[in-house]
Amino acid sequence: MPAGAAQTAGDRLLLSRAYDAIELSERTSSPRFLGFLNEHELSFLKANISPKRDVSYFGGYPDAVRLMMGAGAEEYSFPITALEFSYKQEFDLRHRDFLGALMALGLRRDTLGDILCEPGRAVVFVRDDVAEYVLSQVDKIGRVGVKVGYADLTALPVPDDVEEQVFTLSSLRLDAFVAAATGLSREKAARLIKSELVTVDHVIKTDVSAQLYEGATVTIRKYGKFVLSASLGLSRKGRLRVSVKRFR
């Protein structure tokens, strides 16, 4: 979110909490943290916290989506535990099943990070102070029996809801990207954008010529979420090739 964008009461409270953590860290020379943040919250903090402040973000592994904010913190000091849930592969458990079961325990959303699922196994990143509670309380997800223990971070599940794609674009304009993502014409893509059905980094964009960049998250209503992860250079015809993660 651009620094000049309108702020909600929730945004202002989050920013106040972040600066409280930063100032406490500076006074005590010890790290302070905010719990797991969603993508809007992360985008907002990154746009509104001075780059001069000692702030970093980490979610337990390099490609995490839900991240904690740490003030004066190194990666090893973030209070994150990875728990592994194992179950019979014949059962099809998904992200929503684990999230629903854990929230039903009374856990707040900011205590839960990424949930990575594959057949027969899931790894859930949680805040340290709720890990023992989860270990002691969970033996089922829905009606499926599970075993819960500490996860091996060297062998994380590969989520089956993320697809790597390569788009070939005339430019990094938003309408060109939306057209490639949806398979629509540029004209129809522009209509989606002007109808406020497209967000970039969780902020509605109506400017069809807005320029994208590596790391931008584009969400298109009814089509899904796309992350422009890397530039791959030019094709033989001089068009841009970009690597995109598509979340189904």
ChimeraX commands (.cxc) that place a marker at each C-alpha (Angstrom):
marker #1 position 0.00,0.00,0.00 radius 0.5
marker #1 position 1.45,3.37,-0.93 radius 0.5
marker #1 position 2.31,5.59,2.00 radius 0.5
marker #1 position -0.25,8.15,0.83 radius 0.5
marker #1 position -3.17,5.71,0.58 radius 0.5
marker #1 position -6.17,6.09,2.91 radius 0.5
marker #1 position -5.65,4.39,6.24 radius 0.5
marker #1 position -8.35,2.55,8.17 radius 0.5
marker #1 position -8.63,2.55,11.96 radius 0.5
marker #1 position -7.19,-0.96,11.89 radius 0.5
marker #1 position -4.22,0.22,9.83 radius 0.5
marker #1 position -3.51,3.05,12.25 radius 0.5
marker #1 position -3.70,0.72,15.25 radius 0.5
marker #1 position -1.35,-1.75,13.57 radius 0.5
marker #1 position 1.17,1.00,12.78 radius 0.5
marker #1 position 0.99,2.24,16.38 radius 0.5
marker #1 position 1.65,-1.28,17.68 radius 0.5
marker #1 position 4.56,-1.67,15.28 radius 0.5
marker #1 position 6.20,1.57,16.42 radius 0.5
marker #1 position 5.62,0.63,20.07 radius 0.5
marker #1 position 7.53,-2.61,19.41 radius 0.5
marker #1 position 10.31,-0.75,17.58 radius 0.5
marker #1 position 10.75,1.83,20.33 radius 0.5
marker #1 position 10.67,-0.80,23.08 radius 0.5
marker #1 position 13.30,-2.81,21.20 radius 0.5
marker #1 position 15.50,0.27,20.88 radius 0.5
marker #1 position 15.15,1.13,24.58 radius 0.5
marker #1 position 15.86,-2.40,25.82 radius 0.5
marker #1 position 18.31,-3.53,23.12 radius 0.5
marker #1 position 16.28,-6.71,22.72 radius 0.5
marker #1 position 14.03,-7.98,19.93 radius 0.5
marker #1 position 10.28,-7.40,19.92 radius 0.5
marker #1 position 7.71,-8.95,17.60 radius 0.5
marker #1 position 4.25,-8.62,16.13 radius 0.5
marker #1 position 2.36,-11.84,15.42 radius 0.5
marker #1 position 1.80,-13.32,11.96 radius 0.5
marker #1 position 0.55,-10.67,9.55 radius 0.5
marker #1 position -1.61,-11.04,6.47 radius 0.5
marker #1 position -0.53,-9.69,3.10 radius 0.5
marker #1 position -2.38,-6.39,3.45 radius 0.5
marker #1 position -0.86,-5.76,6.87 radius 0.5
marker #1 position 2.62,-6.58,5.60 radius 0.5
marker #1 position 2.25,-4.33,2.59 radius 0.5
marker #1 position 0.96,-1.50,4.79 radius 0.5
marker #1 position 3.78,-1.75,7.35 radius 0.5
marker #1 position 6.48,-1.96,4.68 radius 0.5
marker #1 position 5.10,1.17,3.05 radius 0.5
marker #1 position 4.71,3.17,6.26 radius 0.5
marker #1 position 7.62,2.23,8.55 radius 0.5
marker #1 position 10.74,4.29,8.00 radius 0.5
marker #1 position 13.48,2.26,6.27 radius 0.5
marker #1 position 15.88,3.68,8.84 radius 0.5
marker #1 position 14.30,1.57,11.59 radius 0.5
marker #1 position 15.71,-1.88,12.35 radius 0.5
marker #1 position 12.76,-3.96,11.18 radius 0.5
marker #1 position 12.67,-7.34,9.47 radius 0.5
marker #1 position 10.01,-9.89,8.49 radius 0.5
marker #1 position 10.13,-13.69,8.69 radius 0.5
marker #1 position 7.62,-16.54,8.59 radius 0.5
marker #1 position 9.66,-19.59,9.52 radius 0.5
marker #1 position 11.01,-20.49,6.07 radius 0.5
marker #1 position 12.26,-18.53,3.04 radius 0.5
marker #1 position 9.10,-18.52,0.90 radius 0.5
marker #1 position 6.58,-17.86,3.68 radius 0.5
marker #1 position 3.56,-15.68,2.91 radius 0.5
marker #1 position 2.36,-14.90,6.44 radius 0.5
marker #1 position 5.24,-13.20,8.22 radius 0.5
marker #1 position 5.98,-11.81,11.67 radius 0.5
marker #1 position 7.46,-8.35,12.08 radius 0.5
marker #1 position 10.60,-8.28,14.19 radius 0.5
marker #1 position 12.18,-5.14,15.63 radius 0.5
marker #1 position 15.90,-5.54,16.30 radius 0.5
marker #1 position 15.60,-9.23,15.45 radius 0.5
marker #1 position 17.65,-11.85,13.63 radius 0.5
marker #1 position 15.86,-14.71,11.85 radius 0.5
marker #1 position 16.88,-17.26,14.49 radius 0.5
marker #1 position 15.24,-15.19,17.24 radius 0.5
marker #1 position 11.73,-15.11,15.74 radius 0.5
marker #1 position 9.35,-17.04,18.06 radius 0.5
marker #1 position 8.11,-19.49,15.43 radius 0.5
marker #1 position 7.60,-23.25,15.74 radius 0.5
marker #1 position 6.79,-25.60,12.85 radius 0.5
marker #1 position 4.42,-28.46,13.70 radius 0.5
marker #1 position 3.85,-31.50,11.49 radius 0.5
marker #1 position 0.48,-33.24,11.17 radius 0.5
marker #1 position 0.52,-36.73,9.66 radius 0.5
marker #1 position -2.53,-38.74,8.60 radius 0.5
marker #1 position -3.64,-41.41,6.15 radius 0.5
marker #1 position -3.15,-40.31,2.56 radius 0.5
marker #1 position -6.62,-41.50,1.59 radius 0.5
marker #1 position -8.05,-38.42,3.33 radius 0.5
marker #1 position -8.03,-35.13,1.44 radius 0.5
marker #1 position -7.25,-32.46,4.04 radius 0.5
marker #1 position -6.69,-28.91,2.87 radius 0.5
marker #1 position -5.54,-25.57,4.24 radius 0.5
marker #1 position -9.08,-24.60,5.28 radius 0.5
marker #1 position -9.51,-27.84,7.28 radius 0.5
marker #1 position -6.43,-27.17,9.41 radius 0.5
marker #1 position -7.18,-23.48,9.81 radius 0.5
marker #1 position -10.75,-24.18,10.88 radius 0.5
marker #1 position -9.73,-26.82,13.42 radius 0.5
marker #1 position -7.02,-24.61,14.94 radius 0.5
marker #1 position -9.25,-21.55,15.11 radius 0.5
marker #1 position -11.88,-23.70,16.84 radius 0.5
marker #1 position -9.38,-24.15,19.68 radius 0.5
marker #1 position -9.71,-20.43,20.37 radius 0.5
marker #1 position -6.40,-19.47,18.77 radius 0.5
marker #1 position -6.11,-15.98,17.31 radius 0.5
marker #1 position -5.28,-15.70,13.62 radius 0.5
marker #1 position -2.03,-13.88,14.36 radius 0.5
marker #1 position -0.71,-16.95,16.18 radius 0.5
marker #1 position -0.91,-19.02,12.98 radius 0.5
marker #1 position 1.42,-18.67,10.00 radius 0.5
marker #1 position 1.55,-20.61,6.75 radius 0.5
marker #1 position -0.14,-23.99,6.42 radius 0.5
marker #1 position 1.55,-26.26,3.87 radius 0.5
marker #1 position -0.36,-29.39,2.82 radius 0.5
marker #1 position 0.43,-32.45,0.75 radius 0.5
marker #1 position -1.16,-35.91,0.74 radius 0.5
marker #1 position -0.83,-37.44,4.21 radius 0.5
marker #1 position 1.09,-34.55,5.74 radius 0.5
marker #1 position 0.85,-30.88,6.63 radius 0.5
marker #1 position 3.21,-28.43,8.31 radius 0.5
marker #1 position 1.77,-25.49,10.22 radius 0.5
marker #1 position 3.87,-22.59,11.47 radius 0.5
marker #1 position 2.68,-21.27,14.83 radius 0.5
marker #1 position 3.83,-18.77,17.40 radius 0.5
marker #1 position 6.03,-20.42,20.02 radius 0.5
marker #1 position 3.66,-19.72,22.89 radius 0.5
marker #1 position 0.81,-21.78,21.39 radius 0.5
marker #1 position 2.85,-24.76,20.13 radius 0.5
marker #1 position 2.52,-26.89,23.27 radius 0.5
marker #1 position -1.20,-26.16,23.43 radius 0.5
marker #1 position -1.67,-27.41,19.87 radius 0.5
marker #1 position 0.43,-30.50,20.54 radius 0.5
marker #1 position -1.65,-31.37,23.58 radius 0.5
marker #1 position -5.09,-30.59,22.16 radius 0.5
marker #1 position -5.16,-31.80,18.56 radius 0.5
marker #1 position -5.65,-35.42,17.60 radius 0.5
marker #1 position -8.18,-34.87,14.83 radius 0.5
marker #1 position -8.69,-32.48,11.98 radius 0.5
marker #1 position -12.40,-32.67,11.32 radius 0.5
marker #1 position -13.11,-36.39,11.58 radius 0.5
marker #1 position -9.64,-37.45,10.47 radius 0.5
marker #1 position -7.21,-38.72,13.07 radius 0.5
marker #1 position -3.80,-37.04,13.01 radius 0.5
marker #1 position -0.49,-37.34,14.78 radius 0.5
marker #1 position 1.19,-34.05,15.68 radius 0.5
marker #1 position 4.89,-33.45,16.32 radius 0.5
marker #1 position 7.69,-31.04,15.51 radius 0.5
marker #1 position 8.40,-30.62,11.81 radius 0.5
marker #1 position 11.59,-31.23,9.85 radius 0.5
marker #1 position 12.23,-27.91,8.10 radius 0.5
marker #1 position 14.53,-29.54,5.55 radius 0.5
marker #1 position 11.60,-31.41,3.97 radius 0.5
marker #1 position 8.58,-29.12,3.80 radius 0.5
marker #1 position 5.44,-30.14,1.90 radius 0.5
marker #1 position 5.03,-28.74,-1.58 radius 0.5
marker #1 position 1.55,-27.15,-1.70 radius 0.5
marker #1 position -0.60,-28.43,-4.56 radius 0.5
marker #1 position -2.52,-25.17,-4.86 radius 0.5
marker #1 position 0.41,-23.18,-6.29 radius 0.5
marker #1 position 1.33,-23.41,-9.97 radius 0.5
marker #1 position 4.44,-21.91,-11.57 radius 0.5
marker #1 position 3.70,-20.27,-14.91 radius 0.5
marker #1 position 5.56,-18.14,-17.43 radius 0.5
marker #1 position 3.79,-15.16,-18.98 radius 0.5
marker #1 position 4.98,-13.41,-22.13 radius 0.5
marker #1 position 3.97,-9.75,-21.97 radius 0.5
marker #1 position 4.25,-6.71,-24.21 radius 0.5
marker #1 position 4.98,-4.65,-21.06 radius 0.5
marker #1 position 4.53,-4.71,-17.29 radius 0.5
marker #1 position 1.34,-2.68,-17.54 radius 0.5
marker #1 position -1.44,-3.98,-15.33 radius 0.5
marker #1 position -3.86,-4.54,-18.22 radius 0.5
marker #1 position -1.27,-6.64,-20.07 radius 0.5
marker #1 position -0.69,-8.78,-16.99 radius 0.5
marker #1 position -4.41,-9.23,-16.27 radius 0.5
marker #1 position -5.02,-10.23,-19.88 radius 0.5
marker #1 position -2.30,-12.90,-19.67 radius 0.5
marker #1 position -3.54,-14.16,-16.31 radius 0.5
marker #1 position -7.17,-14.48,-17.37 radius 0.5
marker #1 position -6.83,-15.31,-21.06 radius 0.5
marker #1 position -9.00,-12.30,-21.88 radius 0.5
marker #1 position -8.35,-9.57,-24.41 radius 0.5
marker #1 position -6.66,-6.36,-23.28 radius 0.5
marker #1 position -10.01,-4.58,-23.68 radius 0.5
marker #1 position -11.85,-7.03,-21.41 radius 0.5
marker #1 position -8.95,-7.00,-18.93 radius 0.5
marker #1 position -9.21,-3.22,-18.79 radius 0.5
marker #1 position -12.92,-3.53,-17.98 radius 0.5
marker #1 position -12.11,-5.78,-15.01 radius 0.5
marker #1 position -9.60,-3.23,-13.73 radius 0.5
marker #1 position -11.94,-0.26,-14.18 radius 0.5
marker #1 position -14.71,-2.22,-12.42 radius 0.5
marker #1 position -12.53,-2.39,-9.27 radius 0.5
marker #1 position -12.14,-6.17,-9.55 radius 0.5
marker #1 position -8.32,-6.12,-9.46 radius 0.5
marker #1 position -5.97,-5.38,-6.55 radius 0.5
marker #1 position -2.21,-4.95,-6.50 radius 0.5
marker #1 position -0.63,-5.73,-3.14 radius 0.5
marker #1 position -4.19,-5.77,-1.72 radius 0.5
marker #1 position -5.05,-2.26,-2.87 radius 0.5
marker #1 position -7.69,-1.74,-5.59 radius 0.5
marker #1 position -6.16,-0.43,-8.81 radius 0.5
marker #1 position -8.26,1.19,-11.54 radius 0.5
marker #1 position -5.36,2.55,-13.62 radius 0.5
marker #1 position -4.94,0.12,-16.51 radius 0.5
marker #1 position -1.46,1.48,-17.24 radius 0.5
marker #1 position -0.13,0.98,-13.67 radius 0.5
marker #1 position 3.33,-0.57,-13.81 radius 0.5
marker #1 position 4.00,-3.86,-12.03 radius 0.5
marker #1 position 7.28,-5.02,-10.50 radius 0.5
marker #1 position 8.93,-8.16,-9.14 radius 0.5
marker #1 position 7.13,-9.33,-6.02 radius 0.5
marker #1 position 3.81,-7.66,-6.87 radius 0.5
marker #1 position 0.73,-9.63,-5.82 radius 0.5
marker #1 position -2.17,-9.25,-8.25 radius 0.5
marker #1 position -5.58,-10.56,-7.19 radius 0.5
marker #1 position -8.32,-10.79,-9.82 radius 0.5
marker #1 position -11.80,-11.52,-8.56 radius 0.5
marker #1 position -13.04,-14.93,-9.73 radius 0.5
marker #1 position -9.63,-15.72,-11.31 radius 0.5
marker #1 position -7.37,-15.99,-8.28 radius 0.5
marker #1 position -4.12,-14.58,-6.95 radius 0.5
marker #1 position -0.90,-14.17,-8.94 radius 0.5
marker #1 position 2.58,-13.20,-7.76 radius 0.5
marker #1 position 5.04,-11.80,-10.28 radius 0.5
marker #1 position 8.04,-13.61,-8.87 radius 0.5
marker #1 position 10.87,-12.96,-11.34 radius 0.5
marker #1 position 11.81,-11.45,-14.69 radius 0.5
marker #1 position 13.19,-13.99,-17.17 radius 0.5
marker #1 position 14.41,-11.52,-19.78 radius 0.5
marker #1 position 13.20,-11.06,-23.34 radius 0.5
marker #1 position 11.81,-13.56,-25.81 radius 0.5
marker #1 position 13.18,-13.81,-29.35 radius 0.5
marker #1 position 10.47,-11.37,-30.42 radius 0.5
marker #1 position 11.53,-8.85,-27.77 radius 0.5
marker #1 position 8.60,-9.48,-25.42 radius 0.5
marker #1 position 9.01,-9.69,-21.65 radius 0.5
marker #1 position 9.03,-13.14,-20.05 radius 0.5
marker #1 position 8.10,-13.29,-16.36 radius 0.5
marker #1 position 7.77,-16.12,-13.86 radius 0.5
marker #1 position 4.44,-16.08,-12.05 radius 0.5
marker #1 position 3.10,-18.05,-9.10 radius 0.5
marker #1 position -0.61,-18.73,-9.51 radius 0.5
marker #1 position -2.59,-19.63,-6.40 radius 0.5
marker #1 position -5.67,-21.67,-7.21 radius 0.5
marker link #1:1,2 radius 0.2
marker link #1:2,3 radius 0.2
marker link #1:3,4 radius 0.2
marker link #1:4,5 radius 0.2
marker link #1:5,6 radius 0.2
marker link #1:6,7 radius 0.2
marker link #1:7,8 radius 0.2
marker link #1:8,9 radius 0.2
marker link #1:9,10 radius 0.2
marker link #1:10,11 radius 0.2
marker link #1:11,12 radius 0.2
marker link #1:12,13 radius 0.2
marker link #1:13,14 radius 0.2
marker link #1:14,15 radius 0.2
marker link #1:15,16 radius 0.2
marker link #1:16,17 radius 0.2
marker link #1:17,18 radius 0.2
marker link #1:18,19 radius 0.2
marker link #1:19,20 radius 0.2
marker link #1:20,21 radius 0.2
marker link #1:21,22 radius 0.2
marker link #1:22,23 radius 0.2
marker link #1:23,24 radius 0.2
marker link #1:24,25 radius 0.2
marker link #1:25,26 radius 0.2
marker link #1:26,27 radius 0.2
marker link #1:27,28 radius 0.2
marker link #1:28,29 radius 0.2
marker link #1:29,30 radius 0.2
marker link #1:30,31 radius 0.2
marker link #1:31,32 radius 0.2
marker link #1:32,33 radius 0.2
marker link #1:33,34 radius 0.2
marker link #1:34,35 radius 0.2
marker link #1:35,36 radius 0.2
marker link #1:36,37 radius 0.2
marker link #1:37,38 radius 0.2
marker link #1:38,39 radius 0.2
marker link #1:39,40 radius 0.2
marker link #1:40,41 radius 0.2
marker link #1:41,42 radius 0.2
marker link #1:42,43 radius 0.2
marker link #1:43,44 radius 0.2
marker link #1:44,45 radius 0.2
marker link #1:45,46 radius 0.2
marker link #1:46,47 radius 0.2
marker link #1:47,48 radius 0.2
marker link #1:48,49 radius 0.2
marker link #1:49,50 radius 0.2
marker link #1:50,51 radius 0.2
marker link #1:51,52 radius 0.2
marker link #1:52,53 radius 0.2
marker link #1:53,54 radius 0.2
marker link #1:54,55 radius 0.2
marker link #1:55,56 radius 0.2
marker link #1:56,57 radius 0.2
marker link #1:57,58 radius 0.2
marker link #1:58,59 radius 0.2
marker link #1:59,60 radius 0.2
marker link #1:60,61 radius 0.2
marker link #1:61,62 radius 0.2
marker link #1:62,63 radius 0.2
marker link #1:63,64 radius 0.2
marker link #1:64,65 radius 0.2
marker link #1:65,66 radius 0.2
marker link #1:66,67 radius 0.2
marker link #1:67,68 radius 0.2
marker link #1:68,69 radius 0.2
marker link #1:69,70 radius 0.2
marker link #1:70,71 radius 0.2
marker link #1:71,72 radius 0.2
marker link #1:72,73 radius 0.2
marker link #1:73,74 radius 0.2
marker link #1:74,75 radius 0.2
marker link #1:75,76 radius 0.2
marker link #1:76,77 radius 0.2
marker link #1:77,78 radius 0.2
marker link #1:78,79 radius 0.2
marker link #1:79,80 radius 0.2
marker link #1:80,81 radius 0.2
marker link #1:81,82 radius 0.2
marker link #1:82,83 radius 0.2
marker link #1:83,84 radius 0.2
marker link #1:84,85 radius 0.2
marker link #1:85,86 radius 0.2
marker link #1:86,87 radius 0.2
marker link #1:87,88 radius 0.2
marker link #1:88,89 radius 0.2
marker link #1:89,90 radius 0.2
marker link #1:90,91 radius 0.2
marker link #1:91,92 radius 0.2
marker link #1:92,93 radius 0.2
marker link #1:93,94 radius 0.2
marker link #1:94,95 radius 0.2
marker link #1:95,96 radius 0.2
marker link #1:96,97 radius 0.2
marker link #1:97,98 radius 0.2
marker link #1:98,99 radius 0.2
marker link #1:99,100 radius 0.2
marker link #1:100,101 radius 0.2
marker link #1:101,102 radius 0.2
marker link #1:102,103 radius 0.2
marker link #1:103,104 radius 0.2
marker link #1:104,105 radius 0.2
marker link #1:105,106 radius 0.2
marker link #1:106,107 radius 0.2
marker link #1:107,108 radius 0.2
marker link #1:108,109 radius 0.2
marker link #1:109,110 radius 0.2
marker link #1:110,111 radius 0.2
marker link #1:111,112 radius 0.2
marker link #1:112,113 radius 0.2
marker link #1:113,114 radius 0.2
marker link #1:114,115 radius 0.2
marker link #1:115,116 radius 0.2
marker link #1:116,117 radius 0.2
marker link #1:117,118 radius 0.2
marker link #1:118,119 radius 0.2
marker link #1:119,120 radius 0.2
marker link #1:120,121 radius 0.2
marker link #1:121,122 radius 0.2
marker link #1:122,123 radius 0.2
marker link #1:123,124 radius 0.2
marker link #1:124,125 radius 0.2
marker link #1:125,126 radius 0.2
marker link #1:126,127 radius 0.2
marker link #1:127,128 radius 0.2
marker link #1:128,129 radius 0.2
marker link #1:129,130 radius 0.2
marker link #1:130,131 radius 0.2
marker link #1:131,132 radius 0.2
marker link #1:132,133 radius 0.2
marker link #1:133,134 radius 0.2
marker link #1:134,135 radius 0.2
marker link #1:135,136 radius 0.2
marker link #1:136,137 radius 0.2
marker link #1:137,138 radius 0.2
marker link #1:138,139 radius 0.2
marker link #1:139,140 radius 0.2
marker link #1:140,141 radius 0.2
marker link #1:141,142 radius 0.2
marker link #1:142,143 radius 0.2
marker link #1:143,144 radius 0.2
marker link #1:144,145 radius 0.2
marker link #1:145,146 radius 0.2
marker link #1:146,147 radius 0.2
marker link #1:147,148 radius 0.2
marker link #1:148,149 radius 0.2
marker link #1:149,150 radius 0.2
marker link #1:150,151 radius 0.2
marker link #1:151,152 radius 0.2
marker link #1:152,153 radius 0.2
marker link #1:153,154 radius 0.2
marker link #1:154,155 radius 0.2
marker link #1:155,156 radius 0.2
marker link #1:156,157 radius 0.2
marker link #1:157,158 radius 0.2
marker link #1:158,159 radius 0.2
marker link #1:159,160 radius 0.2
marker link #1:160,161 radius 0.2
marker link #1:161,162 radius 0.2
marker link #1:162,163 radius 0.2
marker link #1:163,164 radius 0.2
marker link #1:164,165 radius 0.2
marker link #1:165,166 radius 0.2
marker link #1:166,167 radius 0.2
marker link #1:167,168 radius 0.2
marker link #1:168,169 radius 0.2
marker link #1:169,170 radius 0.2
marker link #1:170,171 radius 0.2
marker link #1:171,172 radius 0.2
marker link #1:172,173 radius 0.2
marker link #1:173,174 radius 0.2
marker link #1:174,175 radius 0.2
marker link #1:175,176 radius 0.2
marker link #1:176,177 radius 0.2
marker link #1:177,178 radius 0.2
marker link #1:178,179 radius 0.2
marker link #1:179,180 radius 0.2
marker link #1:180,181 radius 0.2
marker link #1:181,182 radius 0.2
marker link #1:182,183 radius 0.2
marker link #1:183,184 radius 0.2
marker link #1:184,185 radius 0.2
marker link #1:185,186 radius 0.2
marker link #1:186,187 radius 0.2
marker link #1:187,188 radius 0.2
marker link #1:188,189 radius 0.2
marker link #1:189,190 radius 0.2
marker link #1:190,191 radius 0.2
marker link #1:191,192 radius 0.2
marker link #1:192,193 radius 0.2
marker link #1:193,194 radius 0.2
marker link #1:194,195 radius 0.2
marker link #1:195,196 radius 0.2
marker link #1:196,197 radius 0.2
marker link #1:197,198 radius 0.2
marker link #1:198,199 radius 0.2
marker link #1:199,200 radius 0.2
marker link #1:200,201 radius 0.2
marker link #1:201,202 radius 0.2
marker link #1:202,203 radius 0.2
marker link #1:203,204 radius 0.2
marker link #1:204,205 radius 0.2
marker link #1:205,206 radius 0.2
marker link #1:206,207 radius 0.2
marker link #1:207,208 radius 0.2
marker link #1:208,209 radius 0.2
marker link #1:209,210 radius 0.2
marker link #1:210,211 radius 0.2
marker link #1:211,212 radius 0.2
marker link #1:212,213 radius 0.2
marker link #1:213,214 radius 0.2
marker link #1:214,215 radius 0.2
marker link #1:215,216 radius 0.2
marker link #1:216,217 radius 0.2
marker link #1:217,218 radius 0.2
marker link #1:218,219 radius 0.2
marker link #1:219,220 radius 0.2
marker link #1:220,221 radius 0.2
marker link #1:221,222 radius 0.2
marker link #1:222,223 radius 0.2
marker link #1:223,224 radius 0.2
marker link #1:224,225 radius 0.2
marker link #1:225,226 radius 0.2
marker link #1:226,227 radius 0.2
marker link #1:227,228 radius 0.2
marker link #1:228,229 radius 0.2
marker link #1:229,230 radius 0.2
marker link #1:230,231 radius 0.2
marker link #1:231,232 radius 0.2
marker link #1:232,233 radius 0.2
marker link #1:233,234 radius 0.2
marker link #1:234,235 radius 0.2
marker link #1:235,236 radius 0.2
marker link #1:236,237 radius 0.2
marker link #1:237,238 radius 0.2
marker link #1:238,239 radius 0.2
marker link #1:239,240 radius 0.2
marker link #1:240,241 radius 0.2
marker link #1:241,242 radius 0.2
marker link #1:242,243 radius 0.2
marker link #1:243,244 radius 0.2
marker link #1:244,245 radius 0.2
marker link #1:245,246 radius 0.2
marker link #1:246,247 radius 0.2
marker link #1:247,248 radius 0.2
view
